[in-house]
Amino acid sequence: MIFRAKAPLRIGLAGGGTDVSPYCNRYGGAVLNASVSLFAQASIEPILGKEVQFHATDLGVKEQHPLQETLPTNGRLNLAAGVFNRITKDFGPIPQAFRLTTSVDAPAGSGLGTSSTLVVAIVGAFAEWLRLPLGEYEIANLAYEIEREDLKLAGGRQDQYAATFGGVNFMEFFDQGRVIVNPLRIKPEYLNELEHNLLLYFTATSRKSADIIAVQSKNVVDNNQGSIEAMHQLKHQSSIMKEVLLKGNIDEIGPVLDFGFQHKKAMAPGISNERIDQIYTKALAAGATGGKISGAGGGGFMMFYCPLNTCYAVRAALEEFGGTPKDFQFVQHGLLTWTI
């Protein structure tokens, strides 16, 4: 038998960065995101023998370890090892040797929550195999703890919940790890128009989000008022974006994205750079009314709101930068698991 799981990546529409500690612990955070038709997938196949095999097909990387209680987490496939270690710690020894095969539809460092979504998918595959009694909030929190606490990887909380729940969600983050996911009931015609007008553009670069997030967190610890005020404005942006989407005022999304991007750049150095600013300026000159860098910033994907039919002109204008537009659809499901 093979035990499979898939979880969608997400685009952050508003509030990104306010889900990162210590800001959300002190002030409360709010993020609005949407899952898209790009996925992280994980399959577990029990095998004969006494070893654990990891194969990341998108990276072309394989690792083998003896089947034991704790695996080393200093390799390239540390996320898989981290999930294994936490599963054995919380639920007992794995019953037999197995092969874990994974893939992600976007590269690491792209700003779409790839690492966290992969962790959710791997947790889901183990839950399917071992019949673990885990609900949505429990899976998302477990994935968060594996990344942030066990593996000490800097980042926020939204990605794990977006991957687990799916759909369009307004998420609230509080102290002591409390998270509330509020699904938004948006009319299909509003989502269809947003999907048509939103250009997702890969800049052909990636970055280490942990470095940017570490500076952002330090700015809160150091009581950097400029950075903190920027985060307050981003939290406010998420409420504005929620109202715009629910009421169907879709063409207001461009200016709301621009409002957030200008404040996001004030959170920490490195969120934008000369190349990103050039791409952004070019897109606006071609007809986009706003946009942002996805995720922590510094590279990866950007998105632009292009009203009417300006998306075609914006695509053409950005060709000189060597990046790639990425087609997508919104998806309403989160983590899926099944057995074959």
Order of alpha helices (4+ residues) and beta strands (2+ residues): beta-alpha-beta-beta-beta-alpha-beta-alpha-alpha-alpha-beta-beta-alpha-beta-alpha-alpha-alpha-alpha-beta-beta-alpha-beta-beta
